[in-house]
Amino acid sequence: MPFSARWRPEATSKFRRIVPMLLRAGSDMPSLDQLEQTAFPFFSPFGGSDHQIIKNYLRKILLSGPGPGPGTWATYEKAHRARLTAIFVPKLPSLPADAISHIVGLWAHTGYY
């Protein structure tokens, strides 16, 4: 489902938490140009700060690509997991790095923030 779809106001109070789940499931992402022009159709009880948080999150995902192309949720999740794994590898020398990476992926919900 693309982000340009209409959302019901009563269903969007948790929009900020739903965005990572939609992206992980394969939802379409706007381009950087569309991101700057898009006004997300939801009501924010916190004075509009959710709008900027979602834009920043999507911008981080789009800029996570390895080259000049846009990043995807998978590349952002992989980079997030690698950063957290690098913290725990020296602290847990008896475990292999790939096992630590798997544990971090299950524990930290990598890519969701």
C-alpha positions as CSV (number, residue, x, y, z in Angstrom):
1,M,0.0,0.0,0.0
2,P,1.6,3.3,-1.0
3,F,1.9,6.1,1.6
4,S,-0.2,8.3,-0.6
5,A,-3.3,6.3,0.3
6,R,-5.9,7.9,2.5
7,W,-5.9,7.0,6.1
8,R,-8.9,7.2,8.5
9,P,-8.2,9.6,11.4
10,E,-9.2,7.1,14.0
11,A,-6.7,4.5,12.5
12,T,-3.7,6.9,12.3
13,S,-3.1,7.7,15.9
14,K,-0.4,4.9,15.9
15,F,0.8,5.8,12.4
16,R,4.4,6.3,13.6
17,R,4.5,2.7,14.9
18,I,2.9,1.2,11.8
19,V,5.3,2.7,9.2
20,P,8.2,0.3,10.0
21,M,5.8,-2.7,9.8
22,L,4.5,-1.5,6.5
23,L,8.0,-1.1,5.1
24,R,9.1,-4.4,6.3
25,A,6.1,-6.0,4.6
26,G,7.1,-4.4,1.3
27,S,5.1,-1.2,1.2
28,D,6.1,1.4,-1.5
29,M,8.3,4.2,-0.3
30,P,8.2,7.7,-1.6
31,S,11.3,9.1,-3.3
32,L,13.3,11.9,-1.6
33,D,11.5,14.5,-3.8
34,Q,8.1,13.1,-2.9
35,L,9.0,13.0,0.7
36,E,9.6,16.7,0.9
37,Q,6.3,17.5,-0.8
38,T,4.1,14.9,1.0
39,A,1.8,16.0,3.8
40,F,1.0,12.8,5.6
41,P,-2.8,12.7,6.2
42,F,-3.0,12.1,9.9
43,F,-3.8,13.9,13.1
44,S,-1.0,14.2,15.6
45,P,-2.0,14.7,19.2
46,F,1.6,15.8,20.0
47,G,1.5,19.0,18.0
48,G,2.7,17.7,14.6
49,S,6.1,16.3,15.8
50,D,5.2,12.8,14.4
51,H,5.1,14.3,10.9
52,Q,8.8,15.3,11.2
53,I,9.8,12.1,12.9
54,I,8.3,10.0,10.1
55,K,10.0,12.2,7.4
56,N,13.4,11.9,9.2
57,Y,12.9,8.1,9.5
58,L,12.1,7.7,5.8
59,R,15.0,10.0,4.9
60,K,17.4,7.8,6.9
61,I,16.1,4.7,5.0
62,L,16.4,6.3,1.6
63,L,20.0,7.5,2.3
64,S,21.1,4.0,3.6
65,G,21.8,2.7,0.1
66,P,25.4,1.5,-0.5
67,G,25.7,3.6,-3.7
68,P,24.1,6.5,-5.4
69,G,20.7,4.8,-5.5
70,P,18.1,5.0,-2.8
71,G,18.2,2.6,0.1
72,T,15.6,0.2,1.1
73,W,14.2,-1.0,4.4
74,A,16.4,-4.1,4.1
75,T,19.7,-2.0,3.7
76,Y,18.7,0.2,6.6
77,E,17.9,-2.8,8.8
78,K,21.2,-4.5,7.8
79,A,23.2,-1.4,8.6
80,H,21.4,-0.9,11.9
81,R,22.1,-4.5,12.9
82,A,25.7,-4.2,12.0
83,R,26.2,-1.1,14.2
84,L,24.6,-2.8,17.2
85,T,26.5,-6.1,16.5
86,A,29.8,-4.2,16.5
87,I,29.1,-3.0,20.1
88,F,28.5,-6.5,21.4
89,V,31.1,-8.5,19.6
90,P,34.0,-7.4,21.9
91,K,31.9,-7.9,25.0
92,L,30.9,-11.5,24.1
93,P,34.1,-13.1,22.8
94,S,32.9,-16.6,23.3
95,L,30.1,-16.2,20.7
96,P,30.6,-16.0,17.0
97,A,29.8,-12.7,15.4
98,D,27.0,-14.1,13.2
99,A,25.2,-15.5,16.3
100,I,25.5,-12.2,18.0
101,S,24.1,-10.5,14.9
102,H,21.1,-12.9,14.9
103,I,20.5,-12.3,18.6
104,V,20.7,-8.5,18.1
105,G,18.2,-8.8,15.2
106,L,15.7,-10.6,17.5
107,W,16.3,-8.4,20.5
108,A,16.5,-4.9,19.2
109,H,13.9,-4.7,16.4
110,T,16.6,-3.5,14.0
111,G,15.3,-1.1,11.4
112,Y,12.3,0.1,13.4
113,Y,14.0,3.3,14.7
